[in-house]
Structures are given as structure tokens and as C-alpha cells.
Amino acid sequence: MVRSYPSWANMSDQTHLEEKIAHLTRAVDEMSDIVARQEREISDLTRRVKMLMEREASREYDAGGSIPLADQRPPHW
């Protein structure tokens, strides 16, 4: 059995779907912007951590250590 709906029902359904698509498109765009910002922040933080680790390794070496502690194996190995 095939149902027939009045034309106003189709318009309402279509309008509802268009509104839903518009909302989802906006949500995806917002999430994409957030992910891009987080990617930049992670990249910047990774660069800063690397710089700080190199700086600390240099300080440890200058203080008389032969190998920076971060590069030494623990005694139980």
C-alpha cells in the first residue's frame, strides 16, 4: 500500500530536513575550526616542550653531567 501525503506535509518535511542539514553543516564547520585551532596549539606546545627539554639537557650537561638524565637508562635496566 502506497501512502499519499498532502503537499503541505512534503513541504514541511522538506523544510525540516533543510533546517536540519543547515544546522549539521554549521556544527561541522564549527568543529572543523576547533580541530584546526587545536592542531596549531598542539604543534606550538610540542615545539615548546622540545625546546625546554633541549634547554634542560644543556643545563644538566653544563652542570657536570656527562649524559642528560632524560637520555639515561634507569638503574634497573
Contact map, one row per residue, 1 for C-alpha under 8 A:
11100000000000000000000000000000000000000000000000000000000000000000000000000
11110000000000000000000000000000000000000000000000000000000000000000000000000
11111000000000000000000000000000000000000000000000000000000000000000000000000
01111100000000000000000000000000000000000000000000000000000000000000000000000
00111110110000000000000000000000000000000000000000000000000000000000000000000
00011111110000000000000000000000000000000000000000000000000000000000000000000
00001111111000000000000000000000000000000000000000000000000000000000000000000
00000111111100000000000000000000000000000000000000000000000000000000000000000
00001111111110000000000000000000000000000000000000000000000000000000000000000
00001111111111000000000000000000000000000000000000000000000000000000000000000
00000011111111100000000000000000000000000000000000000000000000000000000000000
00000001111111110000000000000000000000000000000000000000000000000000000000000
00000000111111111000000000000000000000000000000000000000000000000000000000000
00000000011111111100000000000000000000000000000000000000000000000000000000000
00000000001111111110000000000000000000000000000000000000000000000000000000000
00000000000111111111000000000000000000000000000000000000000000000000000000000
00000000000011111111100000000000000000000000000000000000000000000000000000000
00000000000001111111110000000000000000000000000000000000000000000000000000000
00000000000000111111111000000000000000000000000000000000000000000000000000000
00000000000000011111111100000000000000000000000000000000000000000000000000000
00000000000000001111111110000000000000000000000000000000000000000000000000000
00000000000000000111111111000000000000000000000000000000000000000000000000000
00000000000000000011111111100000000000000000000000000000000000000000000000000
00000000000000000001111111110000000000000000000000000000000000000000000000000
00000000000000000000111111111000000000000000000000000000000000000000000000000
00000000000000000000011111111100000000000000000000000000000000000000000000000
00000000000000000000001111111110000000000000000000000000000000000000000000000
00000000000000000000000111111111000000000000000000000000000000000000000000000
00000000000000000000000011111111100000000000000000000000000000000000000000000
00000000000000000000000001111111110000000000000000000000000000000000000000000
00000000000000000000000000111111111000000000000000000000000000000000000000000
00000000000000000000000000011111111100000000000000000000000000000000000000000
00000000000000000000000000001111111110000000000000000000000000000000000000000
00000000000000000000000000000111111111000000000000000000000000000000000000000
00000000000000000000000000000011111111100000000000000000000000000000000000000
00000000000000000000000000000001111111110000000000000000000000000000000000000
00000000000000000000000000000000111111111000000000000000000000000000000000000
00000000000000000000000000000000011111111100000000000000000000000000000000000
00000000000000000000000000000000001111111110000000000000000000000000000000000
00000000000000000000000000000000000111111111000000000000000000000000000000000
00000000000000000000000000000000000011111111100000000000000000000000000000000
00000000000000000000000000000000000001111111110000000000000000000000000000000
00000000000000000000000000000000000000111111111000000000000000000000000000000
00000000000000000000000000000000000000011111111100000000000000000000000000000
00000000000000000000000000000000000000001111111110000000000000000000000000000
00000000000000000000000000000000000000000111111111000000000000000000000000000
00000000000000000000000000000000000000000011111111100000000000000000000000000
00000000000000000000000000000000000000000001111111110000000000000000000000000
00000000000000000000000000000000000000000000111111111000000000000000000000000
00000000000000000000000000000000000000000000011111111100000000000000000000000
00000000000000000000000000000000000000000000001111111110000000000000000000000
00000000000000000000000000000000000000000000000111111111000000000000000000000
00000000000000000000000000000000000000000000000011111111100000000000000000000
00000000000000000000000000000000000000000000000001111111110000000000000000000
00000000000000000000000000000000000000000000000000111111111000000000000000000
00000000000000000000000000000000000000000000000000011111111100000000000000000
00000000000000000000000000000000000000000000000000001111111110000001110000000
00000000000000000000000000000000000000000000000000000111111111000001000000000
00000000000000000000000000000000000000000000000000000011111111100000000000000
00000000000000000000000000000000000000000000000000000001111111111011100000000
00000000000000000000000000000000000000000000000000000000111111111111000000000
00000000000000000000000000000000000000000000000000000000011111111000000000000
00000000000000000000000000000000000000000000000000000000001111111000000000000
00000000000000000000000000000000000000000000000000000000000111111100000000000
00000000000000000000000000000000000000000000000000000000000111111111000000000
00000000000000000000000000000000000000000000000000000000000010011111000000000
00000000000000000000000000000000000000000000000000000000000110001111101100000
00000000000000000000000000000000000000000000000000000000110110001111111100000
00000000000000000000000000000000000000000000000000000000100100000011111100000
00000000000000000000000000000000000000000000000000000000100000000001111100000
00000000000000000000000000000000000000000000000000000000000000000011111110000
00000000000000000000000000000000000000000000000000000000000000000011111111000
00000000000000000000000000000000000000000000000000000000000000000000001111101
00000000000000000000000000000000000000000000000000000000000000000000000111111
00000000000000000000000000000000000000000000000000000000000000000000000011111
00000000000000000000000000000000000000000000000000000000000000000000000001111
00000000000000000000000000000000000000000000000000000000000000000000000011111
